[in-house]
Structures are given as structure tokens and as C-alpha cells.
Amino acid sequence: MKADAYLFGQILGTHSFLLRGGFLQPDMYSEIDAQYFLPGGETGTACTVLASLGVHVRMAGTHIGKKVAPMLQEFYQDKSVDLSPLHYTEDDGVMDYVVIAGLARSPMGRFQTLFGDDTRWWNVPKEEDIRGCRAAAVDPFFREESDLTAKICLKLGVPYVTIDSPHDSFLHKHAAVNVVSGECLHNHYQGMEKENVMALLQETAEGLVIITSGGGEMLYGRRGQAIRRMKPFPVEVKSTLGAGDTYKAGCVYALLQGMEDEELVRFASACSGIAISRFPLPLHPPTLDEVKALMTGENHFAAENAEE
């Protein structure tokens, strides 16, 4: 399958649990309103969203185990997502578990253990999988292979989006877009004012830098520019799971369409706004018509398809 975009990174089987009546409390019972086992991870979710937006995507990254593979293959069989670069293993596969209640969510997994040694549980990117694509996205989690993906993109002239890449990283310096979350600010720039971090990121970037803040205003800009600001679109929040991954997907779509910076940020924000208005996101990803409707203020659709 000819692909418009290549995505490299985390592809998981996500067990999600939507709670009724608020988030977990110690020693208190919680009612599960809905639960699912669906594709997740920063790359898995972004691929789902891009396919919904009409993009042909090729995904690579996490090795796929025997408990994840059947679900993944069935889910994508009727979607414009090429799974051919994936490597399948005989272990159960990488999964996470996410508890959600409104704005609060708590992911659980075994990633500290997985990253605790030098074992590689992800693909090595191949130039032939990226050649011919017009945009890419690279998660920063996979050590040398993440940087290698970026280097192949640069060699082939394929602009890429990355996420949460610090100012001194190869991924950040050469990215077309680096989307930095509040979690990254906490992990790498604790104690620094957000505007000061933004200035540092701009100074060391060849492309566009965006700092997101959940429901707060976004900062964005390029080297040599003043910091620009934008508020997210107001929506009723059903679940925040996948919001950042959807934002990344929106940036990839915007690159494919040649959008200018302000339009790119608005488009990605609208994609993310739709994502948080519904659950589960993989079964109800934003469509292009929905994104355009939110951007023009016709956001009556926001609660449609949300799981009651």
C-alpha cells in the first residue's frame, strides 16, 4: 500500500476503563461504565486518527505480541493503515491499562521494567518504508532507533513531527514540528517558567515549536519569532485519553496539506478537542468534516458518537 505518512513509535494494546461518579478513591468502590481493549500508544492512536482523516499511513515501532496481534490486525483490516513493517513475537505483547474519569486518568503498565535494560523491543526503521512518504512522525522513546528514523527522514527530505523532545536532542533540532507537553516540562524543565522554556526550544529548533497545556493556552513559534499564543477549542470533556496523540496526528495532516503555522496549530487543536469529547477514541476518531466544523464554530457534533 502506498503511504502518505510514516509513523514510528509506541503501538500498544490499551485496556481502558471509564468510571462512573469520579476517579478512584482509596478503599472505595468504583463503578465501571465502559471498558475496551483497542489499539493505543502514541503512534497507534495517531495512526487511527490519520486514517480517519483520509491519510494512508505506514506504522512501525513496538514489537507486537500474540495477545495484541489479533486485535490490532482485525481493527486495521478495513482502514488505510499499513502494518507490514511490524515485527510479531511469541510473548503476550506490550499492553497498558488506563483508568479514566473526566479530566483525570491514570495509566498503568510495565514500561520501567521494559526500559530497564538494553533489550530492544521495537523495530529498526527501514529506509524503504519511509521513501515515498510526504510526512512522518517519530516518538522519542526508542533510543538510537528514534534518532535513526529522523536521520532517514532528513536524508529523504521527509518532514517529521516529534513530541516531548528536549531542546538539546537531535529529534528536536531537526523536526518540522515538536509538540511539547506539560509532562515534558515537568520532567526536563522543572522550576523554569514556561515562556523561558519556550524561548530555549525556539532558539535550538529548525522548525515549529508548540507547548500544549491541556485546557490552557498553547504557546508556539519559531526561532527568531515572538512567542504566539492560542486558546484551545471549548468542548465538553468525556475522556482525555489520546488527546496528545491526536494533536500529533493533526500536525502530520497539516504538514501534508502545507498549512501555515497558525492554521496548523488551530487544526491540531481542533482534532484534539474532538478526541476528548468522546470515548473510546479509537472507535470514534475525528473526521475531517468534524474538525472543520469545530474550527468554524459549528461544534454541535462534539458529543455525537460519545459512549453514554
Backbone bond lengths (Angstrom), bond angles and torsions (degrees), N, CA, C in turn:
res aa  C-N    CA-C-N  psi(-1)  N-CA   C-N-CA  omega(-1)  CA-C   N-CA-C  phi
1 M - - - 1.457 - - 1.523 109.99 -
2 K 1.325 116.94 129.74 1.461 120.92 176.46 1.524 108.76 -70.40
3 A 1.322 116.63 132.69 1.460 120.78 -175.90 1.524 110.55 -113.21
4 D 1.333 115.27 140.90 1.461 121.54 172.95 1.526 111.04 -82.78
5 A 1.328 116.15 -33.82 1.466 120.84 -173.74 1.522 109.96 -137.83
6 Y 1.318 115.16 147.32 1.467 123.40 177.17 1.524 107.74 -116.26
7 L 1.337 116.68 127.91 1.464 121.56 179.27 1.517 109.48 -121.96
8 F 1.336 115.46 131.12 1.458 122.09 -177.51 1.528 108.94 -126.05
9 G 1.344 116.48 124.87 1.457 118.49 176.98 1.514 113.53 159.22
10 Q 1.326 114.82 -147.40 1.460 121.63 -173.25 1.530 111.76 -75.05
11 I 1.329 115.01 125.04 1.467 122.91 176.34 1.530 106.12 -130.69
12 L 1.301 116.90 113.13 1.466 121.18 -171.09 1.520 111.33 -124.61
13 G 1.316 114.08 165.88 1.446 120.63 160.66 1.520 107.25 -97.05
14 T 1.332 117.58 114.53 1.461 121.14 -175.29 1.525 110.87 -104.10
15 H 1.331 115.18 122.27 1.465 121.94 170.95 1.528 106.71 -92.10
16 S 1.316 117.45 113.72 1.462 120.75 -177.46 1.526 110.15 -115.13
17 F 1.332 114.59 142.81 1.458 122.11 -177.38 1.529 108.68 -130.26
18 L 1.330 117.04 116.23 1.452 121.61 177.29 1.528 108.22 -96.41
19 L 1.348 115.62 121.30 1.463 120.67 -175.12 1.530 111.60 -93.45
20 R 1.314 115.15 153.02 1.453 122.15 174.19 1.533 108.93 -101.68
21 G 1.331 116.79 135.08 1.459 120.25 171.08 1.512 115.40 82.02
22 G 1.321 117.29 27.22 1.458 119.11 175.48 1.517 113.87 103.91
23 F 1.333 114.53 173.21 1.455 120.96 -173.48 1.529 111.11 -80.23
24 L 1.326 115.90 166.37 1.459 122.80 -179.82 1.528 112.11 -53.75
25 Q 1.327 115.65 139.23 1.459 122.11 174.17 1.524 108.42 -126.00
26 P 1.322 118.77 141.99 1.470 120.45 -179.09 1.525 111.09 -56.57
27 D 1.323 115.40 133.75 1.466 123.51 175.06 1.523 113.23 64.22
28 M 1.335 117.99 16.27 1.464 121.26 179.82 1.529 109.57 -117.86
29 Y 1.337 115.65 145.03 1.462 121.51 178.18 1.527 110.06 -74.57
30 S 1.349 116.84 143.82 1.458 122.67 174.60 1.522 109.43 -128.28
31 E 1.325 115.99 136.81 1.463 122.23 179.30 1.526 109.69 -92.06
32 I 1.332 116.47 131.40 1.459 121.37 176.64 1.524 108.65 -88.72
33 D 1.330 115.42 120.33 1.460 120.31 177.86 1.525 111.59 -80.38
34 A 1.335 116.48 -39.29 1.462 120.81 -178.61 1.516 109.08 -158.11
35 Q 1.331 115.82 148.88 1.462 120.37 176.32 1.516 109.83 -144.66
36 Y 1.338 115.19 148.72 1.458 121.02 -174.67 1.528 110.28 -146.16
37 F 1.317 115.50 158.28 1.465 122.98 169.16 1.517 106.28 -125.36
38 L 1.339 116.24 107.05 1.455 122.32 -170.38 1.528 109.99 -142.94
39 P 1.333 117.28 166.43 1.466 119.09 176.56 1.527 111.42 -61.40
40 G 1.319 115.57 138.26 1.453 121.20 178.45 1.510 110.25 -144.61
41 G 1.322 115.38 -160.10 1.459 120.90 -174.39 1.514 110.23 86.47
42 E 1.327 115.89 157.23 1.459 120.42 -175.95 1.525 112.73 -57.70
43 T 1.328 116.42 -38.94 1.457 119.70 -179.80 1.521 111.76 -84.66
44 G 1.323 117.66 -41.20 1.460 119.67 178.83 1.528 111.97 -57.93
45 T 1.323 116.82 -47.18 1.462 120.41 -179.68 1.521 111.04 -65.74
46 A 1.337 117.13 -43.63 1.465 120.12 -179.79 1.529 111.52 -61.53
47 C 1.328 117.60 -37.94 1.465 120.51 177.42 1.527 111.35 -63.85
48 T 1.328 116.56 -40.96 1.458 120.82 177.91 1.521 110.67 -60.48
49 V 1.328 116.41 -45.03 1.463 120.92 -179.10 1.529 110.90 -66.21
50 L 1.321 117.73 -45.15 1.458 120.33 -179.67 1.525 111.63 -61.87
51 A 1.328 117.38 -39.29 1.459 120.18 176.98 1.526 110.48 -61.54
52 S 1.343 116.44 -39.40 1.456 120.31 178.17 1.528 111.88 -65.67
53 L 1.331 116.75 -29.27 1.466 121.57 178.12 1.529 112.58 -82.58
54 G 1.337 116.77 -0.04 1.461 120.49 176.26 1.511 115.38 95.00
55 V 1.344 116.97 15.49 1.460 121.67 -178.28 1.522 109.87 -96.82
56 H 1.324 116.78 139.30 1.459 121.63 171.68 1.535 108.08 -87.69
57 V 1.327 115.66 122.48 1.466 121.77 -169.94 1.527 110.38 -121.40
58 R 1.330 115.37 144.19 1.470 121.36 170.61 1.528 107.32 -116.10
59 M 1.341 116.57 124.63 1.469 119.72 -176.50 1.522 111.79 -110.98
60 A 1.319 114.86 145.77 1.461 122.43 176.77 1.517 107.63 -148.45
61 G 1.324 115.31 163.95 1.457 119.40 178.07 1.515 112.00 141.93
62 T 1.322 115.98 -121.60 1.463 122.84 -173.59 1.532 112.02 -51.96
63 H 1.324 117.00 135.81 1.458 120.48 170.63 1.524 109.48 -62.10
64 I 1.323 115.70 144.67 1.461 121.19 -173.71 1.527 109.70 -109.25
65 G 1.327 117.07 116.61 1.461 122.17 -178.55 1.512 112.54 -86.74
66 K 1.342 115.10 177.48 1.465 120.72 -169.54 1.523 113.74 -72.44
67 K 1.334 118.85 -21.09 1.465 119.79 176.30 1.527 111.99 -84.41
68 V 1.324 116.66 -22.58 1.462 121.71 -178.99 1.521 111.22 -92.53
69 A 1.328 117.77 -35.95 1.462 122.23 -171.25 1.523 113.93 -56.80
70 P 1.347 120.28 -49.76 1.475 118.62 -177.83 1.522 112.88 -60.22
71 M 1.323 116.76 -41.99 1.461 120.53 178.44 1.516 110.32 -62.53
72 L 1.339 117.17 -46.53 1.456 121.89 -176.70 1.528 110.78 -63.10
73 Q 1.318 116.58 -46.59 1.464 120.88 -177.83 1.525 111.52 -65.07
74 E 1.317 116.83 -40.84 1.467 119.54 178.71 1.528 111.07 -67.26
75 F 1.330 116.44 -41.01 1.464 119.96 -176.92 1.529 110.93 -63.01
76 Y 1.326 117.78 -41.28 1.464 120.92 -173.41 1.525 113.85 -94.24
77 Q 1.327 118.96 2.62 1.453 119.86 -173.64 1.532 113.32 -64.24
78 D 1.337 117.47 -26.97 1.463 120.65 179.98 1.530 111.85 -110.39
79 K 1.337 116.93 20.01 1.460 120.97 -178.05 1.527 110.38 -120.89
80 S 1.322 115.88 160.75 1.473 121.20 -175.42 1.521 110.82 -84.28
81 V 1.346 115.55 55.69 1.463 122.55 -179.74 1.526 108.62 -125.98
82 D 1.314 115.87 121.46 1.460 123.17 -179.14 1.526 109.20 -91.00
83 L 1.331 116.48 116.56 1.462 122.06 -178.46 1.535 112.59 -96.09
84 S 1.318 118.14 5.05 1.467 120.24 -170.10 1.530 114.21 -61.16
85 P 1.357 121.43 -28.83 1.473 118.03 178.68 1.523 114.61 -74.54
86 L 1.335 118.54 -10.68 1.457 120.65 -173.72 1.521 111.83 -69.39
87 H 1.332 115.38 148.36 1.464 122.71 177.91 1.530 108.41 -110.30
88 Y 1.333 116.40 129.08 1.461 121.48 -175.90 1.522 110.46 -103.94
89 T 1.344 115.99 139.78 1.454 122.17 -176.06 1.529 110.31 -124.56
90 E 1.330 115.39 170.87 1.458 121.12 -178.52 1.525 112.94 -94.84
91 D 1.329 118.05 -2.00 1.458 118.83 174.25 1.525 109.47 -82.04
92 D 1.331 117.33 179.01 1.464 119.97 -175.99 1.516 112.43 -66.66
93 G 1.326 117.27 -32.34 1.450 120.88 -178.18 1.519 111.56 104.49
94 V 1.321 115.62 167.15 1.462 121.65 -177.14 1.521 109.64 -85.36
95 M 1.328 115.34 124.01 1.463 122.04 -179.89 1.518 109.47 -133.89
96 D 1.310 115.75 154.85 1.456 119.48 169.95 1.525 109.35 -132.19
97 Y 1.316 115.32 169.92 1.459 123.19 -175.77 1.525 106.87 -133.32
98 V 1.340 116.38 125.41 1.458 120.02 -173.82 1.518 109.46 -127.33
99 V 1.328 115.43 125.36 1.460 122.45 175.42 1.518 107.91 -100.83
100 I 1.348 117.19 130.91 1.461 121.93 -171.52 1.518 110.05 -131.03
101 A 1.335 115.60 137.99 1.459 122.19 170.13 1.516 107.68 -150.94
102 G 1.324 116.99 99.82 1.455 120.97 -179.77 1.523 111.84 61.82
103 L 1.330 115.76 -126.82 1.462 120.57 -177.94 1.522 113.15 -74.45
104 A 1.335 117.05 -15.00 1.461 121.10 -176.35 1.524 110.54 -96.48
105 R 1.320 115.63 138.64 1.463 120.11 172.03 1.515 108.07 -149.63
106 S 1.320 115.30 151.48 1.458 120.27 179.62 1.529 108.91 -134.78
107 P 1.348 117.84 109.99 1.462 120.11 176.90 1.524 111.07 -85.16
108 M 1.308 114.91 145.99 1.461 121.08 177.04 1.524 108.51 -131.80
109 G 1.317 116.19 145.64 1.448 119.63 178.78 1.516 110.73 -170.81
110 R 1.329 115.25 -160.96 1.469 121.17 179.79 1.534 110.20 -127.12
111 F 1.310 116.40 37.15 1.461 119.96 -173.60 1.521 112.75 -73.87
112 Q 1.318 118.49 -31.72 1.460 119.28 175.59 1.522 110.51 -62.22
113 T 1.326 115.74 -39.64 1.467 120.12 176.21 1.523 110.71 -67.39
114 L 1.339 116.65 -44.70 1.459 120.81 -178.31 1.527 111.70 -62.03
115 F 1.326 116.29 -39.73 1.457 120.00 -179.70 1.528 112.20 -88.88
116 G 1.328 117.02 5.85 1.459 120.88 -173.98 1.512 115.07 -78.11
117 D 1.319 118.22 -9.49 1.466 120.01 175.88 1.522 108.90 -137.32
118 D 1.308 117.04 -168.96 1.463 121.30 -175.07 1.524 113.13 -92.80
119 T 1.317 116.61 8.20 1.465 119.71 179.21 1.526 110.04 -63.57
120 R 1.320 117.58 132.08 1.460 121.74 177.53 1.522 108.90 -96.61
121 W 1.329 116.39 117.12 1.464 121.31 -179.60 1.535 110.01 -115.54
122 W 1.335 114.22 40.29 1.458 121.28 178.37 1.529 109.41 -149.42
123 N 1.340 115.60 164.17 1.456 121.92 -179.82 1.522 112.12 -65.25
124 V 1.321 114.82 157.44 1.462 121.48 161.12 1.527 106.15 -93.50
125 P 1.327 118.89 124.13 1.472 120.01 -177.67 1.525 111.73 -63.72
126 K 1.325 115.63 146.75 1.456 121.59 -179.61 1.527 109.90 -117.99
127 E 1.312 114.60 136.95 1.464 119.44 -178.27 1.522 111.46 -59.29
128 E 1.324 117.55 -37.67 1.463 119.42 -177.47 1.528 112.79 -66.42
129 D 1.335 117.72 -23.29 1.465 120.21 177.70 1.525 112.16 -76.95
130 I 1.334 116.76 -23.84 1.466 121.32 -177.14 1.528 111.62 -95.96
131 R 1.333 116.31 -29.84 1.459 120.37 -178.46 1.528 110.51 -58.78
132 G 1.311 116.47 133.58 1.464 121.56 179.98 1.508 113.78 94.85
133 C 1.346 117.19 -17.39 1.466 120.03 176.19 1.527 109.29 -76.78
134 R 1.322 115.78 154.31 1.465 120.59 -177.82 1.526 112.94 -106.83
135 A 1.323 116.77 -5.50 1.469 121.97 175.92 1.521 107.39 -161.81
136 A 1.336 115.30 162.64 1.465 120.62 -179.04 1.523 109.01 -148.27
137 A 1.325 114.31 167.29 1.466 121.53 171.09 1.517 107.82 -138.76
138 V 1.328 115.48 139.44 1.460 120.95 -174.81 1.524 109.05 -130.97
139 D 1.331 116.97 116.18 1.459 120.56 171.89 1.531 109.11 -73.72
140 P 1.330 118.79 145.57 1.466 121.19 -173.90 1.524 115.19 -88.01
141 F 1.330 118.03 6.44 1.464 120.54 -166.27 1.528 114.38 -83.83
142 F 1.331 118.24 -15.69 1.461 120.17 -166.21 1.525 113.31 -105.11
143 R 1.333 114.74 42.82 1.470 122.90 166.78 1.529 112.10 50.70
144 E 1.337 116.41 -130.70 1.458 120.95 -175.64 1.522 111.89 -60.68
145 E 1.327 116.58 -31.73 1.459 119.23 -177.35 1.527 112.21 -69.81
146 S 1.328 117.63 -31.71 1.464 119.20 174.73 1.524 110.49 -65.00
147 D 1.338 116.20 -46.22 1.469 119.56 177.47 1.524 111.27 -63.94
148 L 1.326 116.62 -37.87 1.462 120.13 179.56 1.529 110.41 -62.75
149 T 1.316 116.74 -40.34 1.463 119.92 177.66 1.524 110.39 -59.47
150 A 1.340 115.95 -45.05 1.462 120.04 178.76 1.527 111.07 -62.63
151 K 1.324 117.61 -40.00 1.466 120.89 -179.15 1.528 111.22 -66.01
152 I 1.337 116.19 -38.13 1.471 119.29 176.55 1.528 109.77 -65.04
153 C 1.326 116.26 -41.86 1.471 120.13 178.01 1.529 110.57 -58.86
154 L 1.327 116.41 -45.14 1.462 120.10 179.84 1.525 110.90 -63.05
155 K 1.314 116.54 -42.40 1.465 120.86 179.23 1.526 111.46 -59.86
156 L 1.335 115.74 -39.55 1.464 120.96 -175.99 1.524 112.75 -90.48
157 G 1.330 117.00 -3.28 1.464 119.97 -178.57 1.507 114.15 72.87
158 V 1.333 116.80 30.87 1.466 122.12 -179.80 1.529 108.76 -100.58
159 P 1.328 119.63 113.38 1.472 120.50 179.09 1.517 110.62 -67.83
160 Y 1.338 116.53 142.63 1.461 118.49 -177.88 1.525 112.03 -129.78
161 V 1.335 113.83 152.40 1.463 123.56 173.25 1.519 107.57 -101.54
162 T 1.318 117.24 138.12 1.453 120.42 170.59 1.531 109.14 -129.03
163 I 1.310 115.52 172.14 1.462 120.90 -178.38 1.523 109.67 -131.77
164 D 1.319 116.34 145.44 1.469 122.57 170.47 1.523 113.71 49.00
165 S 1.318 115.96 38.89 1.471 120.08 178.18 1.523 108.99 -97.64
166 P 1.342 118.79 121.52 1.474 121.87 -177.86 1.518 112.43 -62.02
167 H 1.314 115.84 163.94 1.460 122.21 -172.41 1.526 113.08 -63.97
168 D 1.335 117.86 -25.06 1.462 120.56 -177.06 1.521 113.24 -97.71
169 S 1.326 117.59 13.18 1.460 120.94 -177.36 1.531 110.71 -94.99
170 F 1.323 115.79 153.85 1.465 121.80 176.22 1.523 110.27 -61.67
171 L 1.338 115.90 -43.08 1.461 120.22 -178.30 1.522 111.31 -57.98
172 H 1.324 116.69 -44.72 1.465 120.26 -179.40 1.518 111.12 -64.98
173 K 1.300 116.90 -49.79 1.458 121.01 -172.85 1.515 112.31 -56.15
174 H 1.327 118.09 -40.22 1.464 121.35 -171.06 1.524 113.65 -103.43
175 A 1.311 118.88 1.76 1.461 121.53 -176.81 1.521 111.56 -70.82
176 A 1.325 115.89 146.89 1.462 120.49 168.65 1.515 109.71 -70.83
177 V 1.352 115.98 -35.51 1.466 122.47 177.25 1.523 108.39 -145.24
178 N 1.329 116.73 132.08 1.469 122.32 170.94 1.525 107.59 -119.83
179 V 1.328 116.00 117.28 1.462 121.90 -179.88 1.526 108.26 -101.31
180 V 1.316 116.77 115.98 1.458 122.92 -172.75 1.523 109.30 -111.18
181 S 1.327 116.12 126.40 1.457 122.07 -176.51 1.525 111.61 -95.29
182 G 1.326 115.26 170.13 1.457 120.54 174.77 1.514 112.19 -61.27
183 E 1.326 117.46 -32.73 1.467 120.68 177.76 1.522 110.90 -62.67
184 C 1.328 116.76 -40.61 1.469 120.18 177.65 1.520 110.81 -65.36
185 L 1.329 117.08 -40.26 1.464 119.98 177.60 1.522 110.57 -60.68
186 H 1.328 116.10 -41.37 1.462 120.43 -179.95 1.526 110.94 -65.92
187 N 1.332 116.61 -40.81 1.466 120.40 -175.35 1.522 113.19 -75.87
188 H 1.320 117.58 -33.63 1.467 120.55 -171.45 1.529 113.89 -113.99
189 Y 1.321 118.20 -20.34 1.468 119.89 -172.12 1.529 111.67 -134.65
190 Q 1.316 116.06 35.81 1.455 120.73 -177.17 1.532 110.11 -59.31
191 G 1.318 115.37 131.77 1.456 120.77 179.26 1.513 114.38 91.93
192 M 1.326 117.55 -10.58 1.460 121.11 179.29 1.527 110.56 -92.74
193 E 1.307 116.84 143.09 1.458 121.25 173.46 1.532 109.32 -65.81
194 K 1.334 115.12 142.66 1.464 119.87 -176.82 1.527 111.86 -58.11
195 E 1.321 117.28 -38.79 1.459 120.63 179.67 1.525 111.90 -64.78
196 N 1.331 116.98 -34.13 1.463 120.39 178.09 1.529 111.29 -70.59
197 V 1.328 115.77 -38.15 1.465 119.51 175.48 1.527 109.42 -64.16
198 M 1.317 115.64 -43.10 1.462 120.02 -179.91 1.521 110.94 -59.51
199 A 1.317 116.78 -43.51 1.461 120.01 179.43 1.524 111.43 -62.60
200 L 1.326 117.04 -39.64 1.462 121.32 178.31 1.525 110.94 -65.38
201 L 1.327 116.27 -42.39 1.461 120.36 178.62 1.523 111.10 -64.88
202 Q 1.317 116.95 -42.11 1.466 120.07 178.87 1.528 111.49 -62.01
203 E 1.308 115.32 -43.46 1.467 121.17 -176.04 1.517 112.30 -61.11
204 T 1.324 117.59 -29.57 1.466 121.81 -174.28 1.520 112.80 -105.69
205 A 1.338 118.18 8.86 1.466 121.71 -174.13 1.518 111.72 -106.73
206 E 1.325 115.30 144.27 1.460 120.79 170.27 1.522 111.32 -89.09
207 G 1.337 116.53 -19.63 1.451 120.60 -175.98 1.519 112.55 -119.92
208 L 1.327 115.08 -153.95 1.456 122.96 -177.88 1.522 110.31 -86.37
209 V 1.328 116.38 137.17 1.458 122.76 175.62 1.524 108.81 -113.06
210 I 1.333 116.12 134.74 1.463 121.90 176.90 1.514 108.05 -129.64
211 I 1.323 117.19 130.85 1.466 121.68 170.43 1.516 107.71 -110.07
212 T 1.322 116.67 120.55 1.462 121.40 178.12 1.524 109.67 -98.58
213 S 1.324 115.64 157.15 1.468 120.39 -177.57 1.518 111.70 -141.26
214 G 1.331 117.17 43.65 1.454 119.40 -178.83 1.519 110.09 61.06
215 G 1.329 115.80 -117.58 1.459 120.57 178.56 1.510 113.92 -84.46
216 G 1.353 117.81 -2.55 1.455 121.60 179.01 1.515 112.25 -86.28
217 E 1.342 116.49 175.30 1.450 119.76 -176.51 1.518 111.46 -70.78
218 M 1.327 114.71 149.24 1.457 122.40 177.82 1.522 109.38 -92.06
219 L 1.317 116.06 145.74 1.452 122.51 170.80 1.526 107.84 -108.64
220 Y 1.342 116.88 141.36 1.460 118.58 177.50 1.514 110.30 -153.62
221 G 1.325 115.37 157.89 1.449 120.13 179.68 1.508 111.76 164.38
222 R 1.325 114.41 176.35 1.455 122.62 -179.84 1.528 110.22 -122.25
223 R 1.307 115.44 171.04 1.465 120.93 177.46 1.537 109.98 -56.20
224 G 1.315 115.13 132.36 1.454 119.89 177.99 1.517 114.59 83.92
225 Q 1.334 118.09 -3.31 1.461 121.48 179.81 1.520 110.73 -101.90
226 A 1.335 115.30 156.07 1.459 119.82 168.70 1.525 109.06 -69.04
227 I 1.323 116.67 151.64 1.468 120.98 177.35 1.526 108.96 -67.70
228 R 1.321 116.46 131.43 1.462 122.32 177.32 1.521 108.53 -106.96
229 R 1.328 115.99 155.58 1.460 121.58 -174.34 1.522 110.40 -131.04
230 M 1.336 114.57 148.85 1.462 120.22 177.43 1.523 109.26 -151.52
231 K 1.317 116.04 137.06 1.457 120.40 176.79 1.523 109.63 -86.94
232 P 1.339 118.04 146.84 1.463 120.05 176.42 1.518 110.81 -71.76
233 F 1.320 116.35 163.53 1.453 121.24 178.60 1.533 109.81 -73.52
234 P 1.330 117.75 137.53 1.472 119.53 179.15 1.522 110.78 -76.51
235 V 1.317 116.91 123.96 1.466 122.64 176.77 1.528 108.51 -140.87
236 E 1.311 115.65 161.71 1.461 120.44 174.03 1.529 108.49 -83.60
237 V 1.316 116.63 123.05 1.460 120.95 -173.27 1.527 110.90 -82.23
238 K 1.327 114.92 125.13 1.460 121.27 172.67 1.531 110.62 -100.56
239 S 1.324 116.51 -42.91 1.464 122.78 178.91 1.514 108.60 -161.23
240 T 1.326 117.34 137.51 1.466 120.60 178.70 1.531 112.32 -90.57
241 L 1.322 117.73 0.02 1.457 120.89 -178.85 1.530 110.34 -63.49
242 G 1.315 116.86 123.14 1.454 122.01 177.70 1.513 114.65 89.50
243 A 1.337 117.94 4.32 1.467 119.98 -177.28 1.519 111.63 -62.53
244 G 1.332 117.59 -48.71 1.458 120.70 -179.59 1.516 112.71 -66.98
245 D 1.322 117.02 -36.86 1.457 121.17 178.81 1.530 110.56 -65.12
246 T 1.334 115.27 -37.63 1.459 120.03 177.98 1.521 110.60 -69.36
247 Y 1.329 116.95 -37.12 1.464 120.92 175.85 1.531 109.89 -59.39
248 K 1.323 115.87 -44.74 1.467 120.38 177.63 1.522 110.82 -59.20
249 A 1.335 116.36 -44.69 1.462 120.25 178.50 1.526 110.96 -59.93
250 G 1.334 116.49 -40.09 1.455 120.00 178.00 1.514 112.30 -62.30
251 C 1.334 116.76 -37.01 1.466 120.48 177.10 1.524 111.20 -65.79
252 V 1.328 117.53 -40.55 1.466 120.94 178.23 1.523 109.95 -62.85
253 Y 1.335 116.22 -45.69 1.466 119.68 178.57 1.527 110.32 -59.50
254 A 1.327 116.88 -42.79 1.463 121.57 -179.35 1.525 111.18 -62.53
255 L 1.341 117.55 -39.54 1.462 120.21 175.46 1.525 111.16 -61.09
256 L 1.318 116.00 -43.26 1.460 119.92 179.81 1.524 111.39 -61.23
257 Q 1.332 115.80 -32.33 1.463 120.48 -178.01 1.527 112.98 -91.18
258 G 1.332 117.85 -2.27 1.453 120.89 179.22 1.511 114.04 69.02
259 M 1.330 117.65 32.59 1.456 121.08 -178.40 1.525 111.48 -70.32
260 E 1.323 115.71 146.40 1.462 121.88 171.59 1.531 109.47 -73.03
261 D 1.327 116.87 167.27 1.464 121.63 -170.40 1.531 112.76 -56.74
262 E 1.329 117.88 -50.55 1.462 119.67 -176.94 1.517 111.62 -62.18
263 E 1.326 117.06 -42.07 1.461 120.85 178.62 1.530 110.57 -65.62
264 L 1.335 116.10 -39.38 1.466 119.95 178.29 1.522 110.92 -60.31
265 V 1.327 117.41 -47.42 1.461 121.06 -178.11 1.529 110.05 -64.54
266 R 1.326 117.67 -41.88 1.470 121.08 178.94 1.526 110.55 -63.95
267 F 1.333 116.43 -43.44 1.458 119.93 -178.34 1.525 111.03 -64.09
268 A 1.335 116.64 -47.39 1.466 120.54 -179.79 1.521 110.65 -62.56
269 S 1.325 116.88 -39.55 1.463 120.79 178.95 1.522 111.30 -65.02
270 A 1.317 117.00 -39.59 1.459 120.28 178.12 1.526 111.31 -65.72
271 C 1.333 116.95 -40.86 1.468 120.41 175.69 1.526 110.26 -57.48
272 S 1.326 115.97 -47.03 1.460 121.14 -178.96 1.523 110.99 -65.74
273 G 1.324 117.03 -38.28 1.460 120.43 178.77 1.514 112.18 -60.82
274 I 1.318 117.02 -41.80 1.459 120.27 177.04 1.521 110.39 -65.47
275 A 1.327 116.14 -40.07 1.464 120.52 -177.77 1.519 111.87 -58.51
276 I 1.331 117.77 -41.57 1.463 119.83 -175.40 1.522 112.28 -80.79
277 S 1.334 117.02 -4.87 1.463 120.03 -179.64 1.518 112.52 -90.65
278 R 1.340 117.37 4.46 1.470 119.61 -175.15 1.526 111.55 -149.17
279 F 1.300 114.83 162.40 1.460 122.15 177.38 1.526 108.41 -154.15
280 P 1.347 117.58 135.88 1.471 127.13 -3.41 1.524 110.93 -84.82
281 L 1.298 116.06 141.71 1.459 121.97 -176.83 1.529 113.51 -58.06
282 P 1.349 120.58 -44.32 1.471 118.16 -177.50 1.526 113.76 -59.40
283 L 1.324 118.26 -28.31 1.465 120.92 179.06 1.522 112.12 -85.62
284 H 1.335 117.31 -16.72 1.462 121.27 -178.43 1.526 110.83 -137.00
285 P 1.332 118.24 56.97 1.465 119.38 -178.69 1.524 111.06 -70.27
286 P 1.312 117.88 155.90 1.467 119.96 179.57 1.518 111.66 -63.56
287 T 1.324 115.49 142.24 1.457 121.52 172.70 1.523 108.94 -101.26
288 L 1.315 116.31 164.73 1.459 120.30 -179.12 1.527 111.11 -62.62
289 D 1.317 117.56 -39.80 1.471 120.58 178.82 1.525 110.84 -62.70
290 E 1.323 117.23 -39.05 1.462 120.82 179.40 1.520 111.58 -67.39
291 V 1.323 115.97 -41.15 1.470 119.26 178.88 1.524 109.90 -62.37
292 K 1.324 116.84 -46.03 1.464 120.55 179.80 1.523 111.14 -62.76
293 A 1.330 116.55 -37.86 1.464 119.96 179.72 1.527 111.37 -64.47
294 L 1.329 117.30 -42.29 1.463 120.06 178.21 1.527 110.65 -65.25
295 M 1.309 116.67 -38.98 1.465 120.35 -179.25 1.528 112.35 -66.56
296 T 1.333 116.58 -26.75 1.465 120.25 179.61 1.524 112.36 -99.12
297 G 1.343 116.79 6.43 1.459 120.50 176.60 1.508 115.12 89.69
298 E 1.314 117.78 0.63 1.466 121.10 179.87 1.528 109.06 -94.00
299 N 1.334 115.37 65.82 1.462 120.03 -170.40 1.521 113.54 -98.71
300 H 1.342 117.02 28.24 1.454 119.82 176.76 1.526 112.39 -64.53
301 F 1.331 115.50 -19.81 1.468 120.23 -178.14 1.526 112.71 -73.77
302 A 1.346 118.13 -13.20 1.473 120.45 -163.41 1.515 113.38 -55.16
303 A 1.325 117.65 -36.01 1.456 119.65 -177.25 1.518 112.32 -91.49
304 E 1.353 117.67 -6.81 1.454 119.63 179.90 1.518 109.84 -64.06
305 N 1.300 115.36 144.53 1.463 123.48 179.69 1.530 113.67 68.14
306 A 1.338 117.47 -0.38 1.464 118.21 175.82 1.514 109.08 -70.98
307 E 1.299 115.97 138.39 1.468 121.01 -178.73 1.521 109.41 -69.90
308 E 1.326 116.82 122.97 1.475 120.74 178.82 1.515 110.03 -81.45
